[in-house]
Amino acid sequence: MAKGLQVDQLWLERIAGQLNDMEFGSLHIVVHEGQIVQMERTERKRFENTAVKAAKTGIKARTRQDLKKTAPDHRQA
């Protein structure tokens, strides 16, 4: 018969530490023979579409061409 998983205060703190600052993602806990042996954290970063945000606020979104025009030219003459 399989051993029951015992989660002590140390593991609860470790799990809470992994979840603490996560905004979007998952925490996968691997158990082997009734013991936690590994935690895998997958975190997602989400960014708002700047063109949509600019349209809502009335600010012109910068295109690649705009950025090229304002970027310094570092080519050697």
N, C-alpha and C positions, 0 to 999 in steps of 0.2 A: 504494500500500500504506500502511496506517495506521502511524503511529509507535508504537513500543513505549513504555510508560509507564516513566519513570525516577523513582524515589522516592529523594530524597537525605535526608540526616540532618535537615535543617530540616523537611521534610514529615513525617518519622517523629516528630519532637518535637511538631509541631502536632497530629498525629493522636493521639498519646499524651496530650497535654494535654486534648483534647476527651473522651477516654475515662476519664481519671484518676478523677474523682469521680462518674462516672455509675453509678447503682445499677441502674436499669431504663431501657431506652430503645434508641435506635439512632443510628448515625452513617452518613449517606449521603454518599459522596464522589463528586463530579461531575468527570468527566474530559472534556476537549475537546482534540482533536488531540494526544493524548499528554501533556497537561499537566493537573494537578489545578487546577481553577479555582474550586471551591466545596466547602464542607462544610456539611451541614445536620444539626443535632443535634436529636433529638426525645427528650425525657426524660419519664419517667412517675414520678409520686409515688404510692406505695401506702400506704394507711392501714388499720389493722386496725379492724374493726367494733367500736365501743365497747360496744354492747349485748352482743355475744358475749363480749368480754373481761370485762365486768362480771359476766356470768353465771358465767363460769369462776372468777372471784376472789371471788364473793359480794358484790360492791359493787353497790348499786342504781344503775342508769343514770338520768341526769337527763333528764327530758322537757322539751318546750318549755314546758309549763305550770309546771314547777319553775323553769325559768330566768326566766320572766316574773314569778313571785312574788318572786324574789330580786333582779331588776333594779331599779335606782333609777328613780323616776319623774321625768323631766326636763321634764314639761309645765309651762308657766307658768300660775299661778293668776290 
